[in-house]
Amino acid sequence: MANWDDDNKLRYIPIHLQDDAYKWWIQASKKILTWHDFIKDITQAFTSAKMKELAFEQLRWYKQSVNQIITQYYGKILELCTRIDPDMPDSLKLQYLIAGVKESLKLHISLHDPQTSESFFTYARKLEATLSFINSIYDNNQTKDHHDAAAMQQFPSCFNSYFRQYKNKQKDYVQRSRTPTYQSFRNYIPFNTKHTHTNQPQYESSK
């Protein structure tokens, strides 16, 4: 067949077509007049159909990832819907949007009950921003609590060390301050009791 001219190729091509390709030929053969037309039309028909099939499979199982923001998710779903059918009803787009949105948003969105894909996007974006703000506050509090706990764990050891140093210095100060006072005080104590006794005046008892 490689050595055939274009007219013979076009004449005998139907015997080489099967299944969907043959069905397509039955419908399109009346407007295909040359081999060039055949190549162009069949390529367009089945490349487009294959792309639509792949897009549909991707759309069926597409889920918003954990780190994917709602704007990216919304754009991807609408892109797949357009590739499958440029005239797809908005209600069907909305079903795909709700089906694949992440679980942390799905319940809130379902309760809100959006009626259009645009209202879905508007509410989901506000909801995402609110949850992000709440999570940031929680993370900040967790970090602060962690730092406070670490400081409290370090505080007793520092305090005890300081307290021991203080007590040692206080004890040393008391010992040093007591010694000269005690020595000075001894100078005023009459330890020589015998001398003291003999020098004391003698009084006789009166008779």
HUZI-V149167 format. One record per helix or strand of 2 or more residues. SS is the DSSP state (H for helix, E for strand). FROM is the first residue (numbers start at 1). TO is the last residue. Records with the same first field share a line. If there is no record, write none. Layout:
# HUZI-V149167
SS: FROM-TO  FROM-TO
This chain:
# HUZI-V149167
H: 6-16  19-31  35-61  70-84  90-100  103-112  117-186  193-199
